[in-house]
Amino acid sequence: MPKYLCQGSYTEHGLKGLVKEGGSKRQAVVEQLVKEMGGKLEAFYFAFGSDDFVIILDLPSNVDMAAVALAAQASGAVKSRITVLLLPEEIDRATKRQVNFQAPME
């Protein structure tokens, strides 16, 4: 199952909700959403700095991740970015694939 790193920050609206509901409630909401999408929440952390949260999840597909990300962004409560995570074994397989690539000006 594909794995994703979600990093982001809360908007003013999102922070008000977080203060009202608490961090454990936010984790439970994300965990339930991911479960309903057929996935699993691997890690959920709050952070200092440019990111307010760091989340790692497994979801069945990029389409499922896109649906979750669109819903979260459309809520107006968060601004996030998603990184697709690859296992070392996946990179091993990628290095064995023959790719005919021609760089510009060659």
ChimeraX attribute file (.defattr): number of C-alpha atoms within 10 A of each C-alpha:
attribute: neighborCount
match mode: 1-to-1
recipient: residues
	/A:1	11
	/A:2	15
	/A:3	22
	/A:4	20
	/A:5	16
	/A:6	19
	/A:7	21
	/A:8	18
	/A:9	21
	/A:10	18
	/A:11	14
	/A:12	12
	/A:13	12
	/A:14	16
	/A:15	16
	/A:16	13
	/A:17	15
	/A:18	16
	/A:19	9
	/A:20	10
	/A:21	11
	/A:22	12
	/A:23	15
	/A:24	10
	/A:25	12
	/A:26	14
	/A:27	17
	/A:28	13
	/A:29	12
	/A:30	17
	/A:31	19
	/A:32	15
	/A:33	15
	/A:34	20
	/A:35	14
	/A:36	10
	/A:37	17
	/A:38	14
	/A:39	21
	/A:40	20
	/A:41	20
	/A:42	13
	/A:43	13
	/A:44	19
	/A:45	12
	/A:46	14
	/A:47	13
	/A:48	8
	/A:49	7
	/A:50	9
	/A:51	15
	/A:52	18
	/A:53	18
	/A:54	16
	/A:55	18
	/A:56	20
	/A:57	22
	/A:58	22
	/A:59	21
	/A:60	15
	/A:61	15
	/A:62	13
	/A:63	10
	/A:64	16
	/A:65	23
	/A:66	12
	/A:67	12
	/A:68	17
	/A:69	18
	/A:70	12
	/A:71	11
	/A:72	14
	/A:73	13
	/A:74	11
	/A:75	12
	/A:76	13
	/A:77	18
	/A:78	21
	/A:79	18
	/A:80	18
	/A:81	12
	/A:82	15
	/A:83	11
	/A:84	13
	/A:85	14
	/A:86	11
	/A:87	9
	/A:88	9
	/A:89	9
	/A:90	10
	/A:91	11
	/A:92	10
	/A:93	9
	/A:94	11
	/A:95	10
	/A:96	8
	/A:97	9
	/A:98	7
	/A:99	8
	/A:100	6
	/A:101	6
	/A:102	7
	/A:103	6
	/A:104	5
	/A:105	4
	/A:106	4
